[in-house]
Amino acid sequence: MLNNNIQVIGTREDRGKAIAEKDGQIKRIDDNTYRVKSQSIDKFYIIKHTEIGWRCNCPDHESRGVKCKHIYAVEISFKIRQEVKKSVVIAPVVISDCPFCHSRNVTKFGIRHNKSGDIQRFACEDCHKTFSINIGFERMKHNPQAVTTAMQLYFSGESLRNTQKSLKFIGVQVSHQTVLNWIEKYTNLMKQYTDKLQPKVGDMWRADEVFVKFSGNMKYLFALMDDETRYWIAQEVADTKFKHDAQGLFKEGKEIIGKRPNVLITDGLRAYHDAFNREFYQNSAPRSKHINAIKLDGDMNNNKMERINGEIRDREKVMRGLKKKDTPILKGYQIYHNYIRTHEGLNGKTPAEACGIKVEGENKWITLIQNACQKNNI
């Protein structure tokens, strides 16, 4: 029976565009596989990306070897999604006005030299006052490069003491406790800011748990991740695995993203099943689907989630366990994973970039901290 809601006149590309623009016609299975609803019968066609391009199992493509409307629909849908994601640019903060009279008639006025490094000074041509602005690092003994280098070293895998030793090579003398203080201060600052951003993630999410040690006691880190962009959406630490209520994790994820997923992939843990029913399931269409029978291989494996778990385990081994349940270390690593660290599976992009959030500047840590200070009014 013909679906009258889709216009079928014109070229295959025209018909593909009509399919792509209507909700519910295209379902993404994974990075290379899609399902497209047939416009004439009640079934879905499978479109896969291969080494020689897109392949569809519809009669038009298989018998004639032509590029069918379903392939056009998938290509157009992908382009639309990529354009929508190009929406947020986080740029380094540039000095534009005087902090005293707010005049924009500001010029550079030499360099202030001290033990921690050089800081640019400015002069206002209207009120004739001079000033230096070090956004986010005011009243800090050490310069922004030293602080952010420490954070980069630490979240890249170095211990606090090895980070301290490495900083000595660039003339920065600090204790390992000072490094930890920097991490705690700026992680909390950036977390407030990044939680207000709304990444354009896909429709398939994954959740999993990994055990971590806190002062020698075993606890579990529950994490929620987007399948397409590998964006780490939310996390929470639980005392137990089997009695934990994961609804809080799913609720936080829905609030951050602004929507629920079409598909949630987890293992068979009961906590996920119950939380999914309370937070994501609804009686009316379109309904979210919960896949809780993941395998070691195939389309429904959880390898992408296990990658994050492996990163966390490697980080924990260096630290020899975490000290407290509300530690900022895990939040800081989440920021590092999403906004700083590039991923081969994303063609050298960060998950944030794959979600349409681009952090500019040679030092992305400084850019995030500057913007966090301004947006948080700190």
Stockholm file with secondary structure:
# STOCKHOLM 1.0

chainA/1-378         MLNNNIQVIGTREDRGKAIAEKDGQIKRIDDNTYRVKSQSIDKFYIIKHTEIGWRCNCPDHESRGVKCKHIYAVEISFKIRQEVKKSVVIAPVVISDCPFCHSRNVTKFGIRHNKSGDIQRFACEDCHKTFSINIGFERMKHNPQAVTTAMQLYFSGESLRNTQKSLKFIGVQVSHQTVLNWIEKYTNLMKQYTDKLQPKVGDMWRADEVFVKFSGNMKYLFALMDDETRYWIAQEVADTKFKHDAQGLFKEGKEIIGKRPNVLITDGLRAYHDAFNREFYQNSAPRSKHINAIKLDGDMNNNKMERINGEIRDREKVMRGLKKKDTPILKGYQIYHNYIRTHEGLNGKTPAEACGIKVEGENKWITLIQNACQKNNI
#=GR chainA/1-378 SS CCCTTSCCCSCHHHHHHHHHTSTTSEEEEETTEEEEECSSSSCEEEEEEETTEEEECSHHHHHHCCCCHHHHHHHHHHHHHHHHHTTEEECCCCCCSCTTTCCSCEEEEEEEEETTEEEEEEEETTTCCEECCCTTCTTCSSCHHHHHHHHHHHHHTCCHHHHHHHHHTTTCCCCHHHHHHHHHHHHHHHHHHHTTCCCCCCSEEEEEEEEEEETTEEEEEEEEEETTTCCEEEEEEESCSTTCCTHHHHHHHHHHHSSCCSEEECCSCHHHHHHHHHHTCCSSSSCCEEECCCBSSSTTBCHHHHHHHHHHHHHHHHHTSBSCTTCHHHHHHHHIIIIICCBGGGTTBCHHHHTTEEECSSCHHHHHHHHHHHHTTC
#=GC SS_cons         CCCTTSCCCSCHHHHHHHHHTSTTSEEEEETTEEEEECSSSSCEEEEEEETTEEEECSHHHHHHCCCCHHHHHHHHHHHHHHHHHTTEEECCCCCCSCTTTCCSCEEEEEEEEETTEEEEEEEETTTCCEECCCTTCTTCSSCHHHHHHHHHHHHHTCCHHHHHHHHHTTTCCCCHHHHHHHHHHHHHHHHHHHTTCCCCCCSEEEEEEEEEEETTEEEEEEEEEETTTCCEEEEEEESCSTTCCTHHHHHHHHHHHSSCCSEEECCSCHHHHHHHHHHTCCSSSSCCEEECCCBSSSTTBCHHHHHHHHHHHHHHHHHTSBSCTTCHHHHHHHHIIIIICCBGGGTTBCHHHHTTEEECSSCHHHHHHHHHHHHTTC
//
